[in-house]
């Protein structure tokens, strides 16, 4: 359970259907978190279920509580107001759709995916740790950008908020396989079966109106190269600097 002062009773995190797809390998969870950008956060507000998307990061704020999920938002955001002093129970889902699995019937067709569900109490990051938390989110979304931009102003930090969710109560489920088939399954093998892989691919960087003559920052090129390499299933190579013109 969480080390935060207000405890939350957790539901069972064991997978009931297809339990063989569940994994407790922390490396798989780390990969799912590292590859994602958006977390869908479920909560109850005014007695009704609500799901909202949030940009997120993962980091250790140096306060002895270890790594946690960090949700980025505004001080005026609904969930951030709901959290108050004691926090609010949430379920956070992060899913990667890696492919559509075409079988020889719709009933047997499926999808390849990696998913993580984190349950816990979302609490506001203390003011003295907020700048560090915001940098953690920035480092997750835009690695290397910190070295290229100015420091955040006190006003910017004051207007932005971060919620923290412990990574103590997590369920991870993965499917990574082809279509189920056998020579004697009775299906028409003249119908194609297989997998259509799906990936997030970065396009060419598009400059702002005042950046058309400025070289694209190294962190931008590195992110685009990494996303393209991951999509192609190969190691990322260093990309050359180019002018910030539209492709």
N, C-alpha and C positions, 0 to 999 in steps of 0.2 A: 504494500500500500504506500501511498504518498507520505512524504515527511511533512507536508503542510499541516497546519494546526487543525483545520476543519476536515474531517474524514468523510468520504463518500463510499457507501456500500456499493461494491462492484457487481455487475451481473456475471454469469458464467461466460467465460471467453473461449470455451471449447466449441469447435465446429461440430454441428450435428450432422449435416449432409456432406458427403465426400470428406470425411475427417482425414483421409490420407493426404489431402492437399494442404493441411495445416502444418506449419513449421514453427519451431521455437528457436531456430537458428538466428542469433542476433545480427549476423552479417546480412541475412536476407532483409531484415527490417531496416538496417542501415542503408542498404541499396535502394529500397523503396522510398525511404525518406529523402535520400540524396538526389534521386532522379525526378522528384516531384516539385511542383511550384504552387499548386493550389490544394488546400485542404477544405473539405466540406464538413462544416461543423453543425451538428444536430443538438438542439436544446428544446426545452419547453418554455414558452413565453405566454403569459396570460392563459395558461391551461391548454395551449395549442402547440403541436409540434412544428418546429421551424428548422430549416436547413439553409445555411448561408455559406458562400465560398470566401475563403481568406487566403491571402498570400502568407507564407510561413517560412520559418527557418528552424534549424536545430542547433542548440548551443549550450555550453556550460557557462553560467554567469559568475562562477567563482565564489558562490555562497555556500558551498558544501552540499547542495542538493543534486549535483550531477547534471547530465545532459537532459534537456527537456524540449518539447515542442513549443515554438514561439509563434503566436498569431499576431499579425500586424494589423493595426487599425487606427481609428481616430478616437480621441478622448470623448467625443460625442456619439460614438457608435453604440447601437443598442446593446450588444452583448457586453461591451466594455462597461456600460452603465449598470447592466444587470449584475455584473460580477461583484460590485460593491466592495465591502471589506472582507467578506467571507468567501467569495468566489461563487461559481455556479457549475453544477454538473453538466458535462458535455460528452458527446461521442464524436470523435473526429475520424473521418474516412479519407484515405488517400489511395487512389486506384490507378494503375497503368493498364490500359488495354493494349496488349502486345500482338494480338492477331485474331482474326476470325477463322474459326475451324469449320470447314465445309465437309460435312459427311454426306452420305447418300440418301439421307432423309432429314427433314427439318428437326425431327425429334432427337436425332443423334448429333446434330450440329451443336457447336459450342463456341467458346472463346478462350484464348490464352490471356492470362492476366496475372498481375501481382497486386495484392491489396493488403492494406493494414488498417485496423480499426483500433483507435486509442480511446480508452475511457478514463475519465478522471475529472477532477475539479479544476476549472480554469480560474486562475487567480491573476490579479494585476501584478505585473513586475514592479517592484519597489522603485520609487523615483530615482534613487541613487544608482540603480542598475539599468535604468531605461536606455541610456546611451549605448551601453555595451550590448543590450538586447537588440537594439535597432541595427547595430553593426553586424550582429550575428545573422539577422534576417537578410541584410544587404549582402553579406558574404555568401549566403546560401543562394540567393537569386541571381546575383551578379558578381561572381568570384573575381577578385582582383580590382574591382572598381574603387575600393577604399583608397588605394594609393593614387588614384587619378583625380579625385574630387576633393573639395574643401571639407572641413569639419562641419558637422551640424551645428546650427546656432541654438542657443538656449530656447528661443521662441519656437523653433521647429521641434525640438525635443519635447517641449511642454505641450504642443498641440497634437502630438502623436502618442499612441499608447501601444503596449504589448501585453498580451495575456500569455501565461505559461501553463502548460499542461504536462504533468509528469509522464514519463515513459515507463511506468511501473506495470500498467494493466493494458496489455496489447494482445490483439489476435491477428495473425498473419496467415493469409491463404494464397496459394499459388497454383496455377495450372500452366504447364508448359509441355505440350504434347501434340501429336498429330491427331487425325481422325481415327476413331476406333474402327478397326476392320479386320476381317479374317477371310481366308479363301472360301470357307463354308458358311458365311453369315447370311446367305440367301439374298443379298443385295445385288443390284445390277452394276457390275464392275465396269460397264461401259460409261457410267456417269463419273465424272472427275470428282475426286475427293482430295483434300489437302488443306493447307493453311495459307491465308493471305496475311503476311506480317504487317503490323501497323507501328509507326514510330513518330515521335515528335522531331521535326526537322527545322532547323533555322534557315531562314532566307537570307538574302544579301542585306547587310545593314543599310537602313534608309536614314539619311541625315536630316536634321532639322534645317529650316531655311537659312539659319546663320552658321551652319556647319558644312556647307557644300564645298568649301575649299580647305577644310580641316581634315587632317589624317584621322582615320578611324582609330580609336583607342585600342591598345593591345588587349585589354580585358574583353572588349566587344568581339574582336577577331577570334580570341581564344574560345569564347563561349560558342560562337557560330561554328568554329572548327570542331569543337568537342561534340556538339549536338549532331553535326553531320557525320562524324566518325562513329558515334554510337548508333546512328541510324543505319550506317553501312556495315556495321559489325567489324570495324577495323580500328587500330590505334589512331589517336588524333595526331596530326602533324602541325608543326608551327606554321601559321599562316602569315604571308607577307603583309606589311602595312600598305594600305591603298588609300587614295583620297576618298573623302566622304561623299562621293557623288552617288546618285541613284543608279542601280544597275539597269 
